[in-house]
Amino acid sequence: MSQLEKKAGLLRRTSSSKKPLKEKVVLMYDEIFAKEDPAKNNSRFWDELFLMKVNLEYLEAKLESLDGDEVMKIKDNINSLFHHCVQALAEEHQIKVVNALQTLCALFRGVHQKNKSASGFDIINMLVGFDKAELRMKDLMESLDSLLCGEGSESLKALCLKLLLCLVTVTDNISQNTILEYVMINSIFEAILQILSDVSTRGQHGYDAVVLLALLVNYRKYESVNPYIVKLSIVDDEPTLDTFMLIVMFSPCVCVSRQYKDKEEENHGGFFSTLTSMVRTHLILTNEAILLALYEAVHLNRNFITVLAQSHPEIDIPTTPITPVPTTPTTPLGTTPLSMDMMNSSELPLDPNLQTSNLLITFLKYSSIVMQDTKDEHRLNSARLCLIILTCITEDQYADAFLHDDNMNFRVNLHRMPMRHRKKAAEKNVPSRPLVCAVLDLMVEFIVTHMMKDFPMDLYMRCVQVIHKLICYQKKCRIRLHYTWRELWSALINLLKFLLSNETVLLAKHNIFHLALLVVNLFNMFITYGDTFLPTSNSYDELYYEIVRMHQIFDNLYCMVLRVSTNAGQWKEPASKVTHSLVNVRAIINHFNPKIESYAAVNHISQLSEDQVLEVVRSNYDTLTLKLQDGLDQFERYSEQPKEAAFFKELVRSISLNVRKNVSLNTLSQDLLLKEFSTIS
């Protein structure tokens, strides 16, 4: 028996000499795949077809078994099937609507699967007929819009979203899916917005709606005017923006964060518990689609920044192991169901005993997990996207003001990678501070935990740039942040040490001088402007102490870049820039080292204490000469095009493949739907 026959719904075998009988719906499909008009001898053919339960497997397999030429021979019948599916969407009989939606999904997938090399116009011609495509697709989109915005069944709305997700993801590259031109012309943006703003629908459909919107925004975004980008960029409706926040908060991201915390707390120390925690890290799933949606919102719409900062009580999400949930039309496939009570509520519950939180804190906690292990491609993409989102946030004036607001303090328990040389920080000791401290902690944590042979250069660059943008804001607004700056300085110096120790290996893959320049210029920011934003004069003294204490690393860096810059080669110019940037660091070292040695000799002390060195530093500022360096507080603002275009193209491809895999209108879904509407009838 062929694979196709297995999917044909064979009913029974009457005898050894007779073939098994086929379901009636399969026989009707066979009529469609014949050259004759199936309604020629049966005027009620299409009415009867949509009253029967769809055999998705057979229909898709039949379409996939035909090549382009064979499809063209029965093109009229395929076009007619598409046309009657669209007509059935307007039927009052709900069973017909369900079957039409599922048939359309099978049509989109089946035709695309077999004809991947065909042009978009050929696909449209096979499915709809090119001469009638505009009218047919207009009717389809209007019907879907009506179903999504109407007061009908929530199951039907879920099915409409599944069909749209199926339509959007049938090609690996969304921008090559020409049929989406009709989804651009006949926009369903307002329908998606209505789902997000409606308390009664957002709990069941919010996730799929947000993912759909994120994908549509990425259709040919660099080639033409995308109406979904334009409309998303001007949304200012507070309930809609708030729902975006809720969907991200109650997505698998948060559940992962909570479960990770549970697993972390099960271990109480020791090498094996540390190893176990590291292994568990690999099991944490990321949700690229939700991160992409968050990025598009933050990048395109400044109004969303206000939602990020909106305070609410920290909600404890159950951390019991998630058991598989039967896939139903109302559950976003491949996701953890959202908290219905929470999503359907117009307000978050208030409890004075709960810690105040916001979406930004949730995002920082999630980022601290994702950024721990970047060896897997999906995790690397998620970590990169987290840092891009942070880049957008730190460039926004409102966000910066909120991050640095001394009257808005939060206790943020970031997840830290288990490391043998340090103890697990007790969460209860985390102080309540402005949120910028948590951002800096996250950046420092990344810097100290990813110095490895497979060096994530791109992530390090973004990390240091985020720190630079925050310091530029502090310098501009003269904000004296009470932060443990020495931890940051120590992390940056150790990063320079790592680059020096692995020069040969790293230079084979990366321009390490660009990163070294960013790090040295951070120190130049502190040296030149530190007196305007460091919390106390003691902090400024400690900066000089750290530079002098670790002078060997700066000396070695200077020798290395001088050597490279004086030789001909591809790194001559970038190395030369680092050489020039070290002028003030070297001036400090060359000025204070002799003074410290002289102080030790005069006082007959073999090894000076920190306080004694600081005393020498304080008493010798007057004779120190530094050069004023221009442009230290300037930075290139984030721009997606052209630098990030390739990354987002691949990211959207990955998300599209994953969504396509999960949008599976399986038998269980059909049975539940048919049972629901049979009862209604």
Protein Blocks (a to p, Z undefined) as FASTA:
>chain_A
ZZklmmnopabdfbfkbccdddfklmmmmmmmpmbdfklmomklmmmmmmpccdfklmmm
mmmmpcfklmmmmmmmmmmmmmmmmmmmmpmblmlmmmmmmmmmmmmmmmmmmmmmpcfk
lmmmmmnopmlmmmmmmmmmmmmmmmmmmmcdfklmmmmmmmmmmmmmmpmblmlmmklm
mmmmmccklmmmmmmmmmklmmmmmmmmmmmmmmmmmgoklmmccfklmmmmmgcbfklm
mmmmmmmmmmmklmmmmmmmmmmmmpggdjklmmmmmmmmmmpccdfklmmmmmmmmmmm
mklmmmmmpccddddddfbdcddddddfklcghiacddfklmmpcbdcddfkbccddfkl
mmmmmmmmmmmpmkbmklmmmmmmmmmmmmmmmmpmklmmmmmmmklccdddddddddfk
bccddfklpccddfklmmmmmmmmmmmmmgcfklcfklmmmmmmmmmmmmmmmmmnopac
dddfklmmmmmmmmmmmmmmmmmmmmmmmcfklmmmmmmmmmmmmmmmmmmmpmblklmm
mmmmmmmmmmmmmmmmmmmmmmmmmpgcfklmmmmmmmmmmmmmmmmmmmmmmmmmmmmm
mnopabdcfklmmmmmmmmmmmpccdddehklgccdddfblklmmmmmmmmmmmmmmmmm
mmccdfklmmmmmmmmmmmZZ
